[in-house]
Amino acid sequence: MIASLSRWKHSLPAFLVVALLSACGGGSGDNPSVGTSTPAGQLTQEPGAPVLSNNIATDGFNWFNYRRGQTGLAPLARNSLIDSAALGHSNYLNLNNVVAHEQVLGKPGFTGVKLGDRLAKAGYVVTTLQGEVIAGAANTSGFYLAEELITAIYHRFVIFEPLFKEGGAGAAVNNSGYAYFTTDLAGNSSYGPGLTAGQIVTYPFSGQQKVAVSFSSDNESPDPVPNQDVVGYPISVHANYGAVVNVATFSVRQRGSATDLPVRLLRSDSDAHTPVSAAAIIPLAPLNGATTYDVSFIGKVNGADLTRTWSFTTR
C-alpha cells in the first residue's frame, strides 16, 4: 500500500490507497491480524444512509455529506465544474497507473500540475479554501472508498473542514477493476456556514453505533502512528479553519472502566500535519467489539474554554 499527505495549508490535499480486502497488521500471537475496513454492505445498512446509485463518484460524494450531516456540519453543494476537475484527475491517475496530487506535464490525461491549476482549467476559480482527497482501491463502492478516507485521520481533517462550501467528485476504473476516486473541496467567493464561534464537532459523533474497532495506520503517509500499523479507531474534534484548538486533556475509556486507554495525541503544536483547528487521539490498540466508549475533551477554542463529553459504540 502507498499513501501520502501534503501538509495542511491554504490548500488541503490528501490521498489514500486502500486494498480490496480488509487490511491486516501483524501483532502478537493472540491477535495475528485485525480487519480495519468496513465492508460496503454494512455501510448500506446504516440508518438514513444515502440511496445507492452504483456511481462511484456520486456515492462517495453523498457519503461524505451523510457523515458531515451526522456530525452537525452543513452539506457540501455539488458543483459541476469541480466535478470536471476531479474526474480529469482520476482519469490522469488511471491512465498513468499512479496515485498522486500533482500531475506531470506531457503525461497522458494531463489537466494541470496542482489542484488549483486543475480547478482553474475547469473554469472554477478558488478564492478561499481548497482541498483534495484521493483513494485508489480494487473496490468500486463509493461508500467504501469514502468511508476509508474518513477513517484515515489526516484525510478526515480535510473532509470535515466546517468552512468548505462545495465540492465535486470523479472516478475512473481500469480494466482490472481498480478504482481511482478523487474528491475536490472548495469555496469560490465565500466560505460555507461553518460552526458558531468557539464550537467544535466530534467524530465518531455522540451516540454513533457500529464504529470500526481499528485503523491501519500504515495506510497513511505521513504515518499518524509511525511505530505500528493496526491501532484503534481515531477520535477527533474539528473547529472552523483558522480557529485555534488547544488541548488540555483528551481521553477515551471503555464504559465501566476507571482507566483511560493509551493513545497517541495529534495536535498542531506537536504534529506538523494536524491543523490548528483540529485535534485527535488514536488508541494504541484496537478497540473491543460491541463495546461503548466514553470520550472527554477539555480545552479551548480561540481562547474560550470548552468541555465536551460523548460516547460511541463499536460494531
N, C-alpha and C positions, 0 to 999 in steps of 0.2 A: 504494500500500500504506500502511496505517496500523497503527502498533503503539505500545504503551505499556507501561511497567513501573513499578509502585509500588516505593518503596524497601524494602529488607529490614528488617523489624521483627519483632515477635512474630507478626504476621500477614504471610504471604508471598505476595502476589498477583502475577501476571504474565499478560500476554496477547500474542498474536502473530497478525497477519493474514498469510496466505500465499497465493500465487497458484496457479492451476491448472497453469500451465506453469512450467518451471524459470525462476527469477528470473535476469535478465540485468543486468549492470552495464557501464557504459561503461568504456573503457580506451584503451590505445594502439592504433595501427593494427595491431599484431601480434596483439592479443587483444581485439577489439571487444566480445565478450560471453562470459561464463562461466556455465555452468549451475551452480546452487547447490543444487538439490533432488535427493533420491534418489527415483527412480521407485518407486511402490508395488510393482510387480512384482519389483524387485530385493530388496526387503525380505522378501518371502515366501520367497525362496531362501536367506536367512541360515540358517546351521547352528543347529538347535534352535529355530527361530522358532515362535511360538505358532500353534496351529491357527486359520486364518482363519474367522471366523464371519459376516463381512459385516455385523456390527452395529458402527457407528462407535464407540460408547461402550465396548463390550466389547473390541473390537480395540485401541483406543487405550490403555485401562487395562492390558490384557495386555502391550502393547508396552512401556509404562513398566516393568512388573515384569520383563520379559525383559531389558531393558537394565540395570536395577538389579541383577539377579542376575548379569549378566556382570561387573559391577564388583566384586561381592562384598557388595553390600548386601542386607539382608533384603527379601523381597517385601512389598508393601502388602496387607493384608487388605481385601477389598471390603466396604463397608458400605452396606446398602440405604437407610439414612437419608441418608447423604452422596450416594448416587446421586440421591435425590429432590431434594436441594438443587441439585446440578449440572444435572439435567435441567430444573428450573424456571428456572435462569438461562439455559440455552441456548434454551429456549422464549422467554424475555423478549428475548434478543438477536435471535432470528428475527422475532418479532412487531414489533420496533421498528427492525429493519434497522440494528443498531448493534453495535459490539464494545467493551465496557467492563466494568469490575468493579463499578461502583456502578449501582444501579437508581434510577429516579426515581418517587417515589410518584405514583400516578394513571395511570402509563403502562400499556398492555396487558401482562398477564402479570406484574405486579409481585409479588415474593415477599419483598423485603427490600432495604434500601439497600446494606448491606455483606455480605460473606461470612459474618461471624458472625451477622448477623441471619437470613440465609437458612438457615444450618445450624440455628439455634435453632427457626425456624419448622418445619423438617422433623423436629424432635424430637431433634436431636443437639446436646448442649451441650459446647462445647470448653473444656477447662481447661488445655490445653498449646498446642502449635504449631498453626497453621492456615495454609494456603496455597492458591493458586488459579492455574491456568494455563488460558488460553483460546486456541484457534486458530479462525480463520474462513477458509474456502477453497472454491473451486469444485472440490472434490475430496472424495469421500465414502469414502476409505480411512482407517480409524482408524490403521492402521500409519503411513501417510504423515503424517497430522496430528501424531501423537505424535513421530515422528522429527524433524519440523521443529521442534517445541518443544524437543527435546533438543539439536538443533544450535544453537539460539539461546541464547547463553551465560547471559544473566541468567535465562532460564527454566530452564536446566539446573541452576542453583544451587538452585532450588526443588524440581525433580523428584528430584534426587539428594541431598536432605537425609537423612542417615542416620537421624535420630530420628523421622521420620514413621512412624506405626504402621499407619494405614489410610486409605482414600480411597474416592472414588466418582466416577463419570463420567456424563455425559449429553450427548446430541447432538440437534440439530434441523436439518432441511434444508428450504430454501424451494423454491418451485415452479420456480426456475431451476437447482436442483441445488447451491446454495451451502450449505455445511455449517457449523454452529457447534458446536464441540466444547469442553466445559468439564470440567476435572478438578479436584476439590477434595481436598486432602490434610490430614490432621488426626491428632490424638491426643485421646482423650476424657479418661480419668482417668490415663493414663500415656503415656510415650514408647515408641517401638519399641526394639529391642535396640541399635541404633546400632553404633558401632565401639569397639574396645578403646581405652582412653585413649592418646592420643599417636599414633594411627594415621590414615591417610588412604586414600581410594580415588581412582583416577585415571580420566580419560576423555579420549580413547579409552583403553580398558583395554589392559593389556600383551598384545601379540600380536594385537590386533584387526586384522582384514582388511577390505578394501573400504570404508575410511573415505573420506568425501567429501573432495574436494580444496579446497572453498571454501565460503564463507558470505556471504550478502547482509546486511551489517551494517545497512543502511538499513531492514531489516525489524523492527528493534527500536528502541524509544524508552524511555528514553534510548539513543541510538546508541552501542554499545560502541567503535566506531571512527569518531568524528564526521567526519573529513575525507575518508572514502572509503566506497564501497559494497562491492564484492566484495573479500574478503580470504581468507586461508587458514582452514582449519577450526580452531575454537577447541579448546584443550587445557586441561584443568582438573584441580585437586585439591580434594578435599572431606573435611572433618572433621565431627565432631558439632556441631550447633548450639551456639553459645556458646564452643566451643574457639577459641583464638586461633592462627591460622596466620600465621607470619612468614616472609617470603620473603627468602633471601639471594641465591640465583640460581635462575632458571627459564628453561630454554633448550631449543631444538629445532634439530636439524640433519639434513640428508639423510645417510643412511648412506654412509660413504666420504668425506664432506666434512670439512674441518677448520674450517669456518666456521659459526657459529650463524646462523640466519635472523633477519632483523629482525622484531621482534614488538612488539605493544602489551601491556604487563603490566597486568592488573587485580588490584589488591589493595586491601584495605579502607582503608588509610591514604592512598591517593591516588585512590580511586574510591568515591564515596558509595553506589553501587549494588551493590558487591561486599560480601558478608557477611564478618565477621571470620574465619569458619570455612572460607573457601574462597579460591582464587586461580586465575587463568587467564592464559594467553598466547594472543594471536591473531596468527598470522603476517600480515605486511602485504602479502603477495602470495599468490595461490592456490598450493597445493602441486602437485607434479608427479604425474601419474597412475602407478599401478603401481610405486610407489616406497616404500621403507622409510625411516622417520624415527625417529631416536633422541632421546629426551627425558630431561632431567636436572632434578631438583628438589632443592635443598638449602635447608633452613630449619629452623623449629622449630614444634612444635605444643604449645601451653601450656607453652612454655619448654624442652621436651625436643627435643634435636637429632634431625633426621630427614633422611635422604638416600634418594632414590628415583630409579632409572633404569629406563626401559622403552622399548619401541618399538611402532610400529604401521605398517601398510601401506595405502596408498591404493588405491582402485579404478581 
